[in-house]
């Protein structure tokens, strides 16, 4: 396969996954912002959302002070923001168009219709009337795109590069979301002085439940948690579910399993080192224990994970894709 074709397939899948993850984060933050809480706590939620995507500086240059309305606009329909939903869906469609002959008709039509329909939703004002409905629509279209790919494409190199892009992006986004959400309350639950509230965080069992359930819902893990643990929501179990459970679709371990298996299918002599790094990270997760991770600090662990997944991304680009 030509490296340019692999590059378009890889980024088509990444942009579609990024659009879905952005919609998930926005939807949960929008829903939790409606709960009773201090204005400072609500504002910290929107600041955290920008921090997850490393967009705080770009936002500040364009909008100044953080507000819910401006963050939503910046992350949904600002075409100058390369990580906004509209930019991601446009980029996914353009990458699909560039390799139209490699995709099945169903995959191409799904990508094209998603982009055209989203433009219509924005023009009609549907997003302003009901943001949550729009976010659910984006998630549904991403699910549809993945399902059509699984159901219609030959499982050849093109298919594997699509899967590599999806799971690399998913691992990165899951780790970022975990890092920001846990770091905000890490000292309260895991630090040396448990029970001391972090500035801007509301104490109490009701807030704890909504905080952790919102994190789980953002990764489609709320019902999975109930089925797996059958108990009250505890932070250490949330971390275990989203990091170490191989049967959780959006966990870091599941993402690395899928990434390793698909990389191995397209591997060559040049990509041995990238495959080794991927396998080593996968092994660390496979044999890791949540108590060991928490004892060394979850923020430090996730920061290291993001560095390692970034190195793997660089390796994939160097071994297979068009040079930047």
C-alpha positions as CSV (number, residue, x, y, z in Angstrom):
1,X,0.0,0.0,0.0
2,X,1.2,3.5,-0.8
3,X,2.2,5.5,2.3
4,X,-0.1,8.3,1.1
5,X,-3.1,6.0,1.1
6,X,-2.2,4.6,4.5
7,X,-1.9,8.2,5.8
8,X,-5.4,9.2,4.6
9,X,-7.0,6.1,6.1
10,X,-5.2,6.5,9.4
11,X,-6.2,10.2,9.7
12,X,-9.7,9.6,8.5
13,X,-10.3,7.2,11.4
14,X,-8.5,9.4,13.9
15,X,-10.5,12.5,13.1
16,X,-13.8,10.6,13.3
17,X,-12.8,9.2,16.7
18,X,-11.7,12.7,17.8
19,X,-15.1,14.1,16.9
20,X,-16.8,11.5,18.9
21,X,-14.6,12.0,21.9
22,X,-15.0,15.7,21.8
23,X,-18.8,15.3,21.7
24,X,-18.6,12.9,24.7
25,X,-16.6,15.4,26.8
26,X,-18.8,18.3,25.9
27,X,-22.0,16.5,26.6
28,X,-21.0,15.3,30.0
29,X,-19.6,18.8,30.9
30,X,-22.8,20.4,29.7
31,X,-25.0,18.0,31.7
32,X,-22.9,18.4,34.9
33,X,-22.9,22.2,34.6
34,X,-26.6,22.1,35.1
35,X,-26.2,20.5,38.6
36,X,-26.3,22.6,41.7
37,X,-22.7,23.8,42.3
38,X,-20.7,26.9,42.8
39,X,-19.9,29.2,39.8
40,X,-16.2,28.5,40.4
41,X,-16.7,24.7,40.3
42,X,-18.6,25.0,37.0
43,X,-16.0,27.3,35.5
44,X,-13.2,24.8,36.5
45,X,-15.1,22.1,34.5
46,X,-14.9,24.2,31.3
47,X,-11.3,25.0,31.9
48,X,-10.5,21.4,32.4
49,X,-12.2,20.6,29.1
50,X,-9.8,23.0,27.3
51,X,-6.9,21.5,29.2
52,X,-7.8,18.0,28.1
53,X,-7.4,19.0,24.4
54,X,-4.4,21.3,25.1
55,X,-6.4,24.2,23.7
56,X,-6.2,26.6,26.6
57,X,-3.7,28.9,24.9
58,X,-5.5,29.0,21.5
59,X,-8.8,29.7,23.3
60,X,-7.4,32.5,25.4
61,X,-6.0,34.2,22.3
62,X,-9.3,34.1,20.5
63,X,-11.9,34.5,23.2
64,X,-10.2,35.7,26.4
65,X,-12.1,34.7,29.6
66,X,-13.5,31.3,29.8
67,X,-17.3,31.0,29.6
68,X,-19.6,28.0,28.9
69,X,-21.0,29.5,25.7
70,X,-17.6,30.4,24.2
71,X,-16.0,27.0,25.0
72,X,-19.0,25.2,23.5
73,X,-18.8,27.4,20.4
74,X,-15.0,27.0,20.2
75,X,-15.2,23.2,20.5
76,X,-18.2,22.6,18.2
77,X,-18.4,25.0,15.3
78,X,-15.2,27.1,15.2
79,X,-13.6,26.1,11.9
80,X,-10.4,27.9,13.0
81,X,-10.0,25.3,15.8
82,X,-8.5,22.2,14.2
83,X,-9.9,20.0,17.0
84,X,-13.5,21.3,16.9
85,X,-16.2,18.8,15.9
86,X,-16.9,20.6,12.6
87,X,-13.1,20.6,11.7
88,X,-12.7,17.0,12.6
89,X,-15.8,15.9,10.5
90,X,-14.6,17.9,7.6
91,X,-11.1,16.5,7.8
92,X,-12.4,12.9,8.1
93,X,-14.5,13.5,5.0
94,X,-11.6,15.0,3.0
95,X,-9.3,12.1,3.9
96,X,-12.0,9.7,2.9
97,X,-12.5,11.5,-0.4
98,X,-8.8,11.2,-1.2
99,X,-8.9,7.4,-0.9
100,X,-12.4,6.9,-2.3
101,X,-11.3,4.0,-4.4
102,X,-10.0,2.1,-1.4
103,X,-13.2,2.4,0.7
104,X,-16.5,0.6,0.1
105,X,-19.4,2.7,-1.2
106,X,-21.1,2.4,2.2
107,X,-18.1,3.7,4.1
108,X,-17.7,6.7,1.8
109,X,-21.4,7.5,1.8
110,X,-21.5,7.4,5.6
111,X,-18.6,9.8,5.9
112,X,-19.9,12.2,3.2
113,X,-23.5,12.2,4.6
114,X,-22.2,12.8,8.1
115,X,-20.3,16.0,7.0
116,X,-23.2,17.3,4.9
117,X,-25.8,16.6,7.6
118,X,-23.7,18.2,10.3
119,X,-23.4,21.4,8.3
120,X,-27.2,21.4,7.9
121,X,-27.7,20.9,11.7
122,X,-25.5,23.9,12.4
123,X,-27.2,26.1,9.7
124,X,-30.6,25.2,11.1
125,X,-29.7,26.1,14.6
126,X,-30.4,22.7,16.0
127,X,-27.2,22.7,18.0
128,X,-28.2,25.9,19.9
129,X,-31.7,24.5,20.7
130,X,-30.5,21.2,22.1
131,X,-26.7,20.7,22.4
132,X,-27.1,17.2,24.0
133,X,-29.1,16.0,21.1
134,X,-26.4,17.2,18.7
135,X,-23.7,15.4,20.7
136,X,-25.7,12.2,20.7
137,X,-26.0,12.5,16.9
138,X,-22.2,12.9,16.5
139,X,-21.7,9.8,18.7
140,X,-24.2,7.8,16.7
141,X,-22.6,8.8,13.4
142,X,-19.2,7.7,14.7
143,X,-20.7,4.4,15.8
144,X,-22.3,4.0,12.3
145,X,-19.0,4.8,10.6
146,X,-17.2,2.1,12.6
147,X,-19.9,-0.4,12.1
148,X,-20.1,0.1,8.4
149,X,-16.3,-0.3,8.2
150,X,-16.4,-3.5,10.2
151,X,-19.3,-4.9,8.2
152,X,-18.4,-4.0,4.6
153,X,-14.6,-3.7,4.2
154,X,-12.2,-6.4,3.4
155,X,-9.9,-6.9,6.4
156,X,-6.8,-6.1,4.5
157,X,-4.1,-3.4,5.1
158,X,-6.6,-0.6,4.5
159,X,-8.8,-1.9,7.3
160,X,-5.9,-2.3,9.7
161,X,-4.8,1.3,9.2
162,X,-8.3,2.5,9.9
163,X,-8.3,0.5,13.2
164,X,-4.8,1.7,14.1
165,X,-5.9,5.3,13.8
166,X,-9.1,4.7,15.8
167,X,-7.5,3.0,18.8
168,X,-4.5,5.3,18.9
169,X,-6.8,8.3,19.1
170,X,-9.1,6.6,21.6
171,X,-6.2,5.6,24.0
172,X,-4.9,9.2,23.9
173,X,-8.3,10.7,24.6
174,X,-9.2,8.3,27.4
175,X,-5.9,9.0,29.1
176,X,-6.3,12.8,28.8
177,X,-9.8,12.6,30.2
178,X,-8.8,10.5,33.1
179,X,-5.8,12.7,33.9
180,X,-7.8,15.9,34.0
181,X,-10.8,14.5,35.9
182,X,-8.8,12.6,38.5
183,X,-6.1,15.2,38.9
184,X,-8.8,17.7,40.0
185,X,-9.7,15.5,43.0
186,X,-6.6,13.3,43.4
187,X,-5.4,14.8,46.6
188,X,-8.9,14.5,48.1
189,X,-9.1,10.7,47.5
190,X,-5.6,9.4,47.1
191,X,-3.4,12.1,48.8
192,X,-1.9,12.2,52.2
193,X,-4.7,14.2,53.7
194,X,-7.9,12.4,52.6
195,X,-11.2,14.3,53.2
196,X,-9.7,17.7,52.4
197,X,-11.5,19.3,49.5
198,X,-9.6,20.7,46.6
199,X,-10.3,24.4,45.8
200,X,-13.4,24.7,43.6
201,X,-14.6,21.1,44.4
202,X,-17.8,20.7,46.3
203,X,-17.7,18.1,49.0
204,X,-20.4,15.5,49.8
205,X,-21.7,12.1,48.7
206,X,-24.0,13.6,46.1
207,X,-21.3,15.5,44.3
208,X,-19.0,12.4,44.5
209,X,-21.6,10.3,42.8
210,X,-22.3,12.7,40.1
211,X,-18.6,13.5,39.5
212,X,-17.6,9.8,39.0
213,X,-20.8,8.8,37.2
214,X,-20.3,11.7,34.8
215,X,-16.7,10.5,34.1
216,X,-18.0,7.0,33.4
217,X,-20.8,8.2,31.2
218,X,-18.4,10.2,29.1
219,X,-16.7,6.9,28.2
220,X,-19.9,4.8,28.0
221,X,-18.8,3.0,31.2
222,X,-21.6,3.7,33.7
223,X,-23.6,0.6,33.0
224,X,-20.4,-1.4,32.5
225,X,-19.2,-0.4,35.9
226,X,-22.5,-1.5,37.5
227,X,-22.3,-4.8,35.8
228,X,-18.6,-5.4,36.6
229,X,-18.5,-4.3,40.2
230,X,-22.2,-4.2,41.5
231,X,-21.3,-1.7,44.2
232,X,-21.2,2.0,44.9
233,X,-18.9,4.0,42.6
234,X,-15.4,4.2,44.1
235,X,-12.6,6.2,42.5
236,X,-10.1,3.4,42.5
237,X,-12.5,1.1,40.8
238,X,-13.3,3.7,38.2
239,X,-9.6,4.0,37.5
240,X,-9.2,0.2,37.3
241,X,-12.1,-0.1,34.9
242,X,-10.8,2.6,32.5
243,X,-7.2,1.6,32.7
244,X,-6.7,-2.1,33.3
245,X,-9.9,-3.9,32.3
246,X,-9.3,-5.7,28.9
247,X,-13.1,-6.2,28.4
248,X,-13.9,-2.5,28.7
249,X,-14.1,-1.2,25.1
250,X,-12.6,2.2,25.9
251,X,-10.0,1.2,28.5
252,X,-6.4,1.8,27.9
253,X,-5.6,-1.9,27.9
254,X,-8.2,-2.7,25.4
255,X,-7.0,0.1,23.1
256,X,-3.4,-1.2,23.4
257,X,-4.5,-4.8,22.6
258,X,-6.3,-3.6,19.5
259,X,-3.5,-1.3,18.5
260,X,-0.8,-4.0,18.9
261,X,-2.8,-6.7,17.0
262,X,-3.5,-4.4,14.0
263,X,0.1,-3.1,13.9
264,X,1.4,-6.6,13.8
265,X,-0.8,-7.3,10.8
266,X,0.8,-4.5,8.8
267,X,4.3,-4.8,10.3
268,X,7.5,-5.0,8.4
269,X,11.3,-4.9,9.1
270,X,11.2,-1.1,9.4
271,X,8.4,-1.1,12.1
272,X,9.9,-3.6,14.5
273,X,10.9,-0.9,17.0
274,X,7.4,0.7,17.0
275,X,5.8,-2.7,17.5
276,X,8.2,-3.4,20.4
277,X,7.3,-0.2,22.1
278,X,3.6,-1.0,21.6
279,X,4.0,-4.5,22.9
280,X,5.9,-3.3,26.0
281,X,3.3,-0.7,26.9
282,X,0.6,-3.3,26.4
283,X,2.4,-5.7,28.7
284,X,2.8,-3.1,31.4
285,X,-1.0,-2.6,31.3
286,X,-1.7,-6.3,31.1
287,X,0.2,-7.1,34.3
288,X,-0.3,-3.8,36.1
289,X,-2.3,-3.4,39.4
290,X,-4.4,-0.5,40.3
291,X,-3.0,-0.2,43.8
292,X,0.5,0.1,42.5
293,X,-0.5,2.7,40.0
294,X,-2.3,4.8,42.6
295,X,0.6,4.5,45.1
296,X,3.0,6.1,42.6
297,X,0.5,8.7,41.5
298,X,-2.2,8.5,38.9
299,X,-1.2,11.8,37.3
300,X,2.4,10.8,36.9
301,X,1.4,7.4,35.5
302,X,-1.0,8.9,32.9
303,X,1.5,11.6,31.9
304,X,4.0,8.9,31.2
305,X,1.4,6.9,29.3
306,X,0.7,9.9,27.1
307,X,4.4,10.4,26.4
308,X,4.7,6.7,25.4
309,X,1.6,6.7,23.2
310,X,2.9,9.9,21.6
311,X,6.2,8.1,20.8
312,X,4.2,5.2,19.2
313,X,2.3,7.7,17.1
314,X,5.6,9.2,15.9
315,X,6.9,5.7,15.1
316,X,3.8,4.8,13.1
317,X,4.1,8.0,11.1
318,X,7.8,7.4,10.5
319,X,7.3,3.7,9.5
320,X,4.2,3.9,7.4
321,X,2.8,7.3,6.6
322,X,3.7,10.4,4.6
323,X,6.6,12.3,6.2
324,X,5.4,15.5,8.0
